[in-house]
Amino acid sequence: MLAKRIIPCLDCDLGVPGGRVVKGKEFKQIKYAGIPWELAEKYYKDGADEIVFLDITASSDRRGTMTDVIRKTAESVFVPLTVGGGIKTIEDARAVFNSGADKVSINTAALKNPNLINEISEDYGRQACVVAIDAKRRYTGLEGKETVATPQGICWFECSSHGGRTFTGIDALKWAEEADARGAGDILLTSMDRDGTKEGFDIELTKAVAERVRIPVIASGGVGKPEHMLEVFKKTGAQAALAASIFHYNEYPISEVKEYLKNNGVHVRL
Amino acid sequence: MIAILDYGMGNLYSIRNAFEKTGAQVRMVQDAKGLHGADGVVVPGVGAFDAAMRKIAPLKDDIIDVVRSGTPYMGICLGMQVLFDRSEEGKEQGLGLIPGKAVKLPKSVLVPQIGWNELKIKKHISILDGISDGDFFYFVHSYYCIPKDKPVVAATVDYGADVTAVVAVDNICGLQFHPEKSGPKGLLILENFIGGVKC
């Protein structure tokens, strides 16, 4: 049986030499969390099953991807490395793979040009193409949408692009199915409603997507404590859980989180 | 010196880094000349069986020579599958160093297998020194090897079938998973290999 994966996400600001990992809600109150490859190595040694770098400068400033950071990281991190942020074309993806990344994560570019999923998957294999979906609950305009009953009422989920700054009108549940059909290897599913709140994952969203696709769903957005990870594994079909801030500053070390999950019956790699 | 065969099948950056991390001297080689004289030969590979065989076929005699001379040889992922006679994935002949074939993973599971799976050790071999039953390794593949002689299987994983994960015949070993992406346990296998151990 495959292990459930615990994935730290490092939001990288490449606007300074060498780059830095930042922590902050919506680009305000940004706090410095560390040097990308140093933090990645620390998480690797502490038992991360995969590392995700998200280039948060790329989309707004149209910067190139983080070749140097990837190269340096790949020298000391021996688990799969995913890189996202600002990847718009197969050439952008190729540059990231050539630097030593194993997977790319695409969001805005895939929404604009869904065929990019097919291209990456055909050239590098399904496992190399992560489709990131940033979904927000909508309680109105339900007609023609895939709806889900939640304790807060019936809603649908809208995809956002450009790091949450633009809304597309695209139905996230339908989009997840399309991404699967086109050859995505994972769905990295972030709840816009929960992201940054530390109140736990959007269980209804995660469950609904995991039921509609055959590929693994990585739950993201809202983790504040290990209990939230346990909840998402117990109540949904998520295969992985991603978190950023709880791992920074040693709030909850990865090894402790995994130990806790294992003691509560979740199949994890220790 | 470990020779890693770069025959144009996938990015070898990680495998090189992983060997260097264990302290090995590594050389990337593209041709037969590079294979001879190496203390160990590693053949990685990601992609389709026929494409790999068409690229590796011109080196077949040299690979057989190197193996016969007793040099430790490691095939990883597709580099393991090409050690066999053939694959359901293609029409080309394999290297035929281990009797058997590669077959597609069963329909009952999601293909490719992508992720961390638990090793079930069938027999002890020295490249698995320090590896225990239940240790996790990182897999990405759609086909798996079925050797004719079952005793060459050193470890399997459960994925819709008893999927061969490690084979060992004399100085040849094959790994279906990616040791370079399997964390400290993966690096340990590479260390065991460069320790000059007989697989």
Contacts between the chains, C-beta under 8 A, distances in Angstrom:
chain1	res1	chain2	res2	distance
A	1	B	117	7.4
A	1	B	118	7.2
A	1	B	158	6.7
A	2	B	113	7.6
A	2	B	115	4.0
A	2	B	116	6.2
A	2	B	117	5.6
A	2	B	159	7.7
A	3	B	115	6.8
A	3	B	116	4.1
A	3	B	117	7.4
A	3	B	118	7.6
A	3	B	136	5.5
A	5	B	115	7.0
A	5	B	116	6.9
A	44	B	183	7.3
A	47	B	183	7.9
A	49	B	116	6.1
A	74	B	13	6.2
A	74	B	14	6.1
A	74	B	17	5.6
A	75	B	17	5.4
A	75	B	20	8.0
A	75	B	21	7.6
A	76	B	21	7.1
A	78	B	14	7.5
A	78	B	17	7.8
A	78	B	18	5.6
A	78	B	21	7.2
A	78	B	180	6.0
A	78	B	181	6.3
A	78	B	182	7.1
A	78	B	183	5.8
A	78	B	184	7.6
A	78	B	186	6.1
A	78	B	187	6.0
A	79	B	138	7.1
A	79	B	181	5.9
A	79	B	182	7.6
A	79	B	183	5.5
A	80	B	138	6.7
A	80	B	181	5.4
A	97	B	11	6.1
A	98	B	11	6.9
A	98	B	13	7.8
A	99	B	13	7.8
A	100	B	11	7.4
A	100	B	13	4.4
A	100	B	14	6.3
A	100	B	17	7.4
A	102	B	14	7.4
A	102	B	181	6.8
A	125	B	46	6.9
A	125	B	112	7.2
A	125	B	140	6.8
A	126	B	112	6.2
A	126	B	114	7.3
A	127	B	112	6.4
A	127	B	114	4.4
A	127	B	140	4.7
A	185	B	114	6.1
A	186	B	114	8.0
A	214	B	110	5.5
A	215	B	110	7.1
A	216	B	114	7.4
A	216	B	115	7.3
A	239	B	115	7.4
A	269	B	116	5.0
A	269	B	136	3.9
A	269	B	183	7.8
